[in-house]
């Protein structure tokens, strides 16, 4: 699946999301917000593909963001919708995992 295919299935055309690039070796990163309607999205995705092939990690926000005072920022107060929620369990999984299922139900 191409990245644009995933984004088009996951977000509506009006929802704001972020794309991040992180170069861990050089400790540099940047982020930019988009909607699927943005003209520069495909060009930016191609740029991110190049960064990824050259060692950077690329991330996509799974939540959507709303503007406050005309600015879209990746801050708690800007979150519009929490579309996905993930747990990363590295320790005590036999204890923690059953509690997560009890509280939130079986993952989908």
KAWO-V434160 format. One line per field, one symbol per residue. psi: psi as a letter, one per 20 degrees, with the letter a starting at -180 (. if undefined). Layout:
psi: ???
This chain:
psi: pqghggghhhqrhipprqpqponhgjlqrrqqqrriiphjgggghhghgggghkiqppqpqirqqqqpkjpoqmqgiipgpohqpqpoohqkhhggghhggghirpq.
